[in-house]
Amino acid sequence: MSGVSMDESRTQDVSGPGGGPASPVPPVPLGALLADRELGLRHLAGPAEAAVHGVHASEMADPAPYLLGGELLLTAGAADAAGAGFEAAAGAGTGPAEGLAAAGGYDRYAARLVAAGAAALGFGVAPLHAEVPPALAEACARHGLPLVEVPPRTPFTAVARAVWRLMAEARTRELRRVTEAQQALAAAAARPDPVPAVLSRLAAGLGGYVVLWPDGRAAGGPPPAAAGARGALDALLDRVGRRGGPATATDQAGGWHLAAHALGRPADRQAALGTAAPVRTPGDHTIASVAAVLLTLLTAERPAGEQAAALTRLLLGGSPAAALGGPGPWYAVHARGGPDPRGLAAALGTVLADPDGPAVRLLTDRDPGPQPGWRLGVSAPAAPDALAVADAQAHRALARAEAARTALARHTEPGLAGLVGEAEARAHAEALLGPLPPVLRGTLRTWLARHGSWDRTAADLGVHRNTVRQRIARAAALLDRDLDDADVRMELWFALRTAASQAPEQDAAAEGPPVSG
């Protein structure tokens, strides 16, 4: 029992993120783990190299149903030591005391791990086994399953942590590679002859071959025709380039990784980008997708000009201020109702439009006016570094335009009032101030403006200070609010300002005679 207790920390489930081959995180080479002296792992059988996508520890006689593929499976051989063998768990007819060491047990164990896609097997020696069973090593060698020995001083959790650390380092390297490739593509798109420049940079970034379909412009070394890769790539391009075809498609042929990216929208596709690379890394799809966006802009029938270049820089992570170039002002526009977002963008003098959403979102340096068939919400003029605020303003302005059934609503109110729609603010003000007659509203507003000063309020209104006191006390009673509370004063001030913007205030002459004191 003491031996099992000592080994509990080594046999816990240490699976984590990225446990399957579909993970976007680059895998860890088994050789990197073998080279880690602190782990002390020793290669015993099977290939010395494998791509490790995760770590899983299990003492089950048949862990294969619980593997996603790509794992380094860690075991201390508890199932074998306890006599609960692979054949017994699989219903092969052997007695439960025969264990994995029974005839064919290790062979079936290794075969099922290979069929489940396990990357490698790590066997921990001591306290259950003094050494890795030779029959297990022979079975792993027969089935091509890498087998490593985990020494007694190395907990399984240490192996798992090493894998996650190496994965994090690989992900950082991959993100850096993607960022550098995006920057290089952006620079290529700004050259005088941008399409060949983008193709060349993409081919260099992928370490392979790229081609535009159907015009045939290409860069990089093409895969040999004998390998069948070129024919397979042409088939992918024809598939995604057709109107209504898929946005992307992938394939493998002759040892090459192939991909095709459609250029343009599904309804009007007429071109595609094809890539072929001898290896595929997780960042390659992102790099090729960015190139596809650039080439869509660069090969469009109606070039976007300087604003398309601005959109390109925004897509590639540049700041809005740097991407848009000029100081503005810029207007964010949200629109609904019309059938032709492109026509709306043209009418507003911009190509910076996003039609995919509840509303069409546009950015223009022209002051927008009403457009037939559309309801528009327009932000206040904004500098390039304030576009996020302008977008929120346009969203609220469109909601007001739809509520009022008007063709266009603008955001013009700065500060706190701009955070609440006009209709909502007016409704709140009327509900809050409803109990107050005009004379008390006017007195309360002046009193708040004078920070609660009785004398200054009385002077402004031309009444006695006792009159002000009586009116404020009456207002507090009608509102059932504590006017000494700063939050109450702030809410009342906001409501009074909103109400004052809708109707003229009653002046002091209509307030009645002053009260003497």
C-alpha positions in Angstrom: 0.0 0.0 0.0 2.8 2.4 0.8 4.1 2.0 -2.8 0.8 2.9 -4.3 0.5 5.9 -2.0 3.9 7.2 -3.0 2.9 7.0 -6.6 -0.4 8.9 -6.5 1.2 12.1 -7.5 2.6 10.4 -10.6 -0.6 8.8 -11.8 -3.0 11.8 -11.6 -4.7 13.0 -14.7 -2.4 15.7 -16.1 -4.1 16.4 -19.4 -4.5 20.0 -20.3 -5.2 22.4 -23.1 -4.1 21.4 -26.5 -4.6 17.7 -25.8 -5.5 16.8 -29.4 -3.9 17.0 -32.8 -6.4 19.6 -33.8 -5.0 22.1 -31.3 -3.8 25.4 -32.8 -0.8 25.2 -30.4 2.4 23.9 -32.1 3.3 20.4 -30.9 6.3 19.6 -28.8 9.0 17.4 -30.4 9.6 14.3 -28.2 13.3 14.9 -28.7 13.0 18.2 -26.8 11.7 16.3 -23.8 14.4 13.7 -24.1 17.0 16.5 -24.2 15.7 18.0 -20.9 18.3 16.8 -18.3 16.1 17.7 -15.4 13.5 15.2 -16.6 16.0 12.4 -17.2 13.8 10.6 -19.7 15.4 7.7 -21.6 14.4 6.5 -25.0 14.0 2.7 -25.0 12.1 1.6 -28.2 10.3 2.7 -31.2 11.0 5.9 -33.1 13.0 8.5 -31.2 10.9 11.4 -32.5 7.2 12.2 -32.3 5.0 15.3 -32.2 3.5 15.6 -28.7 0.2 17.6 -28.5 -0.6 16.9 -24.9 0.1 14.7 -21.8 -2.3 12.2 -20.2 -1.6 9.8 -17.3 -3.7 6.6 -16.9 -3.4 3.2 -15.2 -6.2 1.7 -17.2 -5.6 -1.5 -18.9 -7.1 0.1 -22.1 -6.9 3.9 -22.0 -7.3 4.1 -25.8 -11.0 5.1 -25.8 -10.1 8.2 -23.7 -7.4 9.5 -25.9 -7.9 12.3 -28.5 -4.6 11.6 -30.3 -1.2 13.1 -30.1 -0.7 12.5 -26.3 2.3 11.3 -24.5 0.6 8.7 -22.3 2.2 8.2 -18.9 1.8 5.0 -16.9 3.4 3.3 -13.9 2.1 -0.1 -14.9 -0.4 -0.3 -12.0 -2.8 -2.4 -14.1 -0.2 -5.0 -14.9 1.0 -5.1 -11.3 -2.5 -5.5 -10.0 -3.2 -8.3 -12.4 -6.1 -6.4 -14.2 -4.7 -7.1 -17.6 -5.4 -5.7 -21.0 -7.1 -8.9 -22.2 -9.3 -9.0 -19.1 -10.5 -5.4 -19.7 -11.0 -6.1 -23.4 -13.0 -9.4 -22.8 -10.4 -11.5 -24.5 -11.0 -14.5 -22.3 -8.0 -14.5 -20.0 -8.3 -14.5 -16.2 -8.1 -11.2 -14.3 -4.9 -12.3 -12.6 -2.9 -12.7 -15.8 -2.2 -9.0 -16.3 -0.6 -7.3 -19.2 2.2 -9.8 -19.1 -0.2 -12.5 -20.4 0.5 -13.8 -23.9 -0.2 -11.0 -26.4 -1.1 -8.5 -23.6 1.6 -5.9 -24.2 1.3 -6.4 -28.0 -2.4 -5.5 -27.9 -1.8 -2.7 -25.5 0.7 -1.1 -27.9 -1.4 -1.7 -30.9 -4.4 0.0 -29.5 -2.4 3.0 -28.4 -1.1 3.4 -31.9 -4.6 3.0 -33.4 -5.8 5.7 -31.0 -3.1 8.1 -32.2 -1.0 8.2 -29.1 2.3 10.0 -29.8 4.4 8.1 -27.3 4.3 6.0 -24.1 6.2 7.0 -21.0 6.7 4.2 -18.4 7.5 5.2 -14.8 9.8 2.8 -12.9 9.5 2.3 -9.1 7.8 1.7 -6.9 5.6 -0.8 -8.9 8.2 -1.9 -11.4 12.0 -2.1 -11.0 12.4 -1.7 -14.8 10.4 -1.3 -17.9 9.1 -4.8 -18.9 11.2 -6.0 -21.8 8.0 -7.5 -23.4 6.5 -4.0 -23.5 9.6 -2.6 -25.2 9.5 -5.3 -27.8 5.7 -4.6 -28.5 6.4 -0.8 -28.8 9.2 -1.5 -31.2 7.0 -3.8 -33.3 4.2 -1.3 -33.6 6.4 1.8 -34.0 5.3 3.4 -30.7 8.0 5.5 -29.1 8.7 4.3 -25.5 10.5 6.3 -22.9 11.5 5.5 -19.4 10.5 8.0 -16.6 13.0 7.7 -13.7 11.8 7.4 -10.1 12.8 11.0 -9.3 10.6 12.5 -12.0 6.9 13.0 -11.2 4.5 12.7 -14.1 3.4 16.3 -13.3 6.9 17.5 -14.0 6.7 15.9 -17.5 3.3 17.6 -18.1 4.6 21.0 -17.0 7.6 20.7 -19.3 5.3 19.9 -22.2 3.1 23.0 -21.4 6.1 25.2 -21.0 7.6 24.1 -24.4 4.1 24.6 -26.0 3.9 28.1 -24.6 7.4 28.9 -26.0 6.5 27.4 -29.4 3.2 29.4 -29.4 5.1 32.6 -28.7 7.5 31.9 -31.5 4.6 31.1 -33.9 2.8 34.3 -32.9 6.0 36.3 -33.6 6.3 34.6 -37.0 2.7 35.4 -37.9 3.1 39.1 -36.8 6.3 39.5 -38.8 4.7 37.9 -41.8 1.7 40.2 -41.5 4.0 43.3 -41.4 5.9 42.0 -44.4 2.7 41.5 -46.3 1.5 45.0 -45.4 4.7 46.5 -46.7 4.5 44.5 -49.9 0.9 45.7 -50.5 2.2 49.3 -50.3 4.7 48.8 -53.2 4.1 50.1 -56.7 3.4 46.6 -58.1 1.6 45.2 -55.0 0.2 41.9 -56.3 3.5 40.2 -57.2 5.1 41.6 -54.1 2.4 40.1 -51.9 2.6 36.7 -53.6 6.4 36.7 -53.2 6.2 37.6 -49.5 3.5 34.9 -48.9 5.6 32.3 -50.6 8.6 33.2 -48.5 6.5 33.2 -45.3 5.1 29.7 -46.0 8.3 28.3 -47.5 6.4 27.0 -50.5 4.5 28.0 -53.6 1.5 30.3 -54.1 -0.6 31.0 -57.2 -3.5 33.3 -58.2 -6.4 31.6 -60.0 -7.4 31.9 -62.8 -4.8 34.4 -64.1 -1.9 32.1 -63.1 0.4 34.7 -61.4 2.6 32.7 -59.0 5.7 32.9 -56.7 7.9 30.3 -55.1 8.9 26.9 -56.3 5.9 24.8 -57.5 5.6 21.2 -56.3 6.6 18.6 -59.0 3.8 17.6 -61.3 4.7 14.0 -60.8 3.7 14.2 -57.2 0.1 15.0 -58.1 0.1 18.1 -55.9 -0.3 20.6 -58.7 -3.4 18.8 -60.0 -4.8 18.6 -56.6 -4.2 22.3 -56.0 -5.9 23.2 -59.3 -8.9 21.2 -58.2 -9.1 23.1 -54.9 -8.8 26.4 -56.6 -11.6 25.6 -59.1 -13.8 24.5 -56.2 -13.5 27.6 -54.0 -13.3 30.1 -56.9 -16.8 29.2 -58.2 -19.7 31.4 -57.3 -21.2 30.2 -54.0 -18.3 27.8 -53.3 -16.7 27.3 -49.9 -14.4 30.1 -48.5 -11.5 27.7 -48.0 -10.5 24.1 -48.8 -7.4 22.0 -47.9 -5.9 18.8 -49.1 -2.6 16.8 -49.1 -0.9 15.3 -52.1 2.6 14.1 -52.8 3.9 15.2 -49.4 2.6 18.7 -49.9 0.0 20.6 -47.8 -2.4 22.4 -50.1 -4.9 25.1 -49.4 -7.2 27.4 -51.4 -8.7 30.7 -50.3 -11.6 32.4 -52.2 -11.2 36.1 -53.0 -14.4 38.1 -52.8 -17.9 37.4 -51.5 -19.7 34.1 -52.2 -22.1 35.8 -54.7 -19.4 37.3 -56.9 -16.3 35.1 -56.5 -14.1 34.9 -59.6 -10.7 34.4 -58.2 -8.8 32.3 -55.5 -5.4 32.1 -53.9 -3.7 28.7 -53.7 -0.8 27.7 -51.5 1.4 24.6 -51.3 3.9 24.0 -48.6 6.1 21.0 -47.6 5.1 21.5 -43.9 2.1 23.2 -42.3 2.3 25.1 -39.0 -0.7 26.5 -37.0 0.0 30.1 -38.1 0.1 29.4 -41.9 -3.7 29.6 -42.2 -3.7 33.1 -40.5 -0.9 34.3 -42.8 -2.6 33.0 -45.9 -5.9 34.5 -44.8 -4.4 38.0 -44.4 -2.8 37.7 -47.9 -6.2 36.7 -49.3 -7.8 39.8 -47.8 -5.1 42.0 -49.3 -5.3 40.4 -52.7 -9.1 40.8 -52.6 -8.7 44.5 -52.2 -5.8 44.7 -54.7 -7.5 42.8 -57.4 -11.1 44.2 -57.0 -12.8 45.5 -60.1 -13.3 48.9 -58.3 -10.0 49.6 -56.5 -10.5 51.1 -53.1 -7.6 53.6 -53.4 -6.3 55.3 -50.3 -9.1 54.2 -48.1 -8.5 50.5 -49.1 -4.9 51.0 -48.0 -6.2 52.4 -44.7 -8.4 49.3 -44.3 -5.4 47.1 -45.0 -3.4 48.7 -42.3 -6.3 48.4 -39.8 -6.7 44.7 -40.6 -3.0 44.2 -40.0 -3.1 45.6 -36.5 -2.1 49.2 -37.1 -3.5 52.0 -35.0 -6.5 53.8 -36.5 -4.7 57.2 -36.2 -1.8 55.8 -38.3 -3.9 53.9 -40.7 -6.3 56.6 -41.7 -3.5 59.1 -42.2 -5.4 62.5 -42.1 -6.6 64.1 -38.9 -10.2 63.8 -39.8 -12.8 64.5 -38.7 -14.3 61.1 -39.2 -17.9 60.0 -38.8 -19.1 56.6 -37.8 -22.4 55.6 -39.4 -24.8 52.8 -38.5 -27.6 52.1 -41.1 -30.5 49.8 -41.6 -33.3 49.4 -44.1 -31.8 49.7 -47.6 -31.0 46.8 -50.0 -27.6 47.9 -51.2 -24.8 48.5 -48.7 -22.3 49.1 -51.5 -24.5 51.8 -53.0 -24.8 53.4 -49.5 -21.1 53.4 -49.1 -20.6 55.0 -52.5 -23.2 57.7 -51.7 -21.4 58.5 -48.5 -18.1 58.7 -50.3 -16.4 55.7 -48.6 -15.4 52.1 -49.1 -14.9 51.5 -45.4 -18.1 49.6 -44.8 -19.0 46.5 -42.9 -22.3 45.0 -44.0 -22.1 41.8 -41.9 -24.1 42.5 -38.8 -27.4 43.8 -37.4 -26.6 47.1 -39.0 -24.3 48.3 -41.8 -21.4 50.1 -40.2 -19.4 52.7 -42.1 -16.6 55.2 -41.6 -16.4 58.3 -43.7 -14.6 61.6 -43.7 -17.7 63.4 -45.2 -20.6 64.7 -43.1 -23.3 62.2 -43.9 -26.8 63.3 -45.0 -30.1 61.4 -45.3 -30.1 58.6 -47.9 -33.3 57.3 -49.6 -34.5 54.0 -48.1 -32.1 54.0 -45.2 -32.2 55.0 -41.5 -28.9 56.4 -40.4 -27.3 57.0 -37.0 -24.3 59.4 -37.2 -21.7 60.0 -34.6 -20.2 63.3 -33.7 -17.1 64.2 -35.6 -14.2 62.2 -34.3 -10.4 62.0 -34.5 -8.9 58.8 -35.7 -8.0 57.7 -32.1 -11.6 58.1 -31.0 -13.3 55.8 -33.5 -14.5 53.3 -30.9 -16.4 56.0 -29.1 -17.8 57.2 -32.4 -19.0 53.7 -33.2 -20.9 53.6 -29.9 -22.4 57.0 -30.6 -23.6 55.9 -34.1 -25.2 52.8 -32.6 -27.3 54.9 -30.1 -28.1 57.4 -32.8 -29.5 54.7 -35.0 -31.7 53.4 -32.2 -33.1 57.0 -31.8 -33.7 57.3 -35.5 -35.6 54.1 -35.6 -37.7 55.0 -32.5 -38.6 58.4 -34.0 -39.0 56.9 -37.5 -36.7 59.6 -38.9 -34.2 59.2 -41.8 -31.2 60.3 -39.8 -30.3 61.0 -36.2 -27.0 62.5 -35.1 -25.1 62.3 -31.8 -24.6 65.9 -30.7 -24.8 65.8 -26.9 -21.4 65.5 -25.1 -20.7 64.2 -21.7 -23.2 62.1 -19.5 -26.2 63.0 -21.6 -24.7 61.4 -24.6 -24.6 58.0 -22.9 -28.5 57.9 -22.8 -30.8 58.1 -25.7 -32.9 61.3 -26.0 -36.2 59.4 -25.6 -35.0 57.5 -22.6 -33.6 60.6 -20.9 -36.8 62.5 -21.5 -39.0 59.7 -20.1 -36.8 59.4 -17.0 -36.9 63.1 -16.4 -40.7 63.3 -16.7 -41.1 60.3 -14.4 -38.8 61.7 -11.7 -40.0 65.3 -11.9 -43.6 64.6 -12.4 -44.7 65.5 -8.8 -43.1 69.0 -9.1 -45.0 72.0 -10.6 -43.0 74.4 -12.8 -42.3 76.9 -10.0 -40.7 74.2 -7.9 -38.7 72.8 -10.8 -37.3 76.2 -11.6 -36.4 76.9 -7.9 -34.8 73.4 -7.5 -32.7 73.8 -10.7 -31.4 77.2 -9.6 -30.7 76.0 -6.1 -28.7 73.0 -7.5 -26.8 75.3 -9.8 -25.9 77.5 -6.9 -24.6 74.4 -4.9 -27.4 74.8 -2.3 -26.8 78.4 -1.5 -30.0 80.0 -0.1 -28.9 83.6 -0.5 -27.5 83.2 -4.1 -30.6 81.3 -5.2 -32.9 83.9 -3.7 -31.0 86.7 -5.5 -31.2 84.9 -8.8 -34.9 84.3 -8.5 -35.7 87.7 -6.9 -37.4 86.1 -3.9 -36.8 86.0 -0.2 -34.4 83.3 1.1 -37.2 81.9 3.3 -39.3 81.4 0.1 -36.4 79.4 -1.3 -36.2 77.3 1.8 -39.9 76.6 1.8 -39.9 75.6 -1.9 -36.9 73.3 -1.5 -38.5 71.6 1.5 -41.7 71.2 -0.5 -39.9 69.7 -3.4 -38.0 67.3 -1.2 -41.4 66.2 0.3 -43.1 65.7 -3.1 -40.1 63.8 -4.5 -39.6 61.8 -1.3 -35.8 62.3 -1.8 -33.0 63.4 0.5 -31.7 66.5 -1.2 -28.5 66.4 0.9 -27.5 63.2 -0.9 -25.0 63.9 -3.6 -26.3 61.0 -5.8 -29.9 62.4 -5.6 -28.7 65.9 -6.5 -26.8 64.5 -9.5 -29.8 62.6 -10.8 -32.1 65.6 -10.3 -29.7 67.9 -12.1 -29.6 65.6 -15.1 -33.4 65.3 -15.2 -33.9 69.1 -14.8 -31.4 69.8 -17.7 -33.2 67.3 -19.9 -36.6 68.7 -19.1 -35.4 72.3 -19.6 -34.2 71.4 -23.1 -37.7 70.3 -24.0 -39.8 73.2 -22.8 -39.0 76.8 -21.6 -38.8 77.3 -17.9 -41.3 79.3 -15.9 -39.8 82.6 -14.9 -39.9 84.1 -11.5 -42.8 86.4 -12.5 -45.1 83.4 -12.7 -44.0 82.0 -9.4 -46.3 84.1 -7.2 -45.5 86.6 -4.6 -42.5 86.1 -2.4 -42.9 84.9 1.1 -41.7 87.3 3.8 -39.6 86.0 6.5 
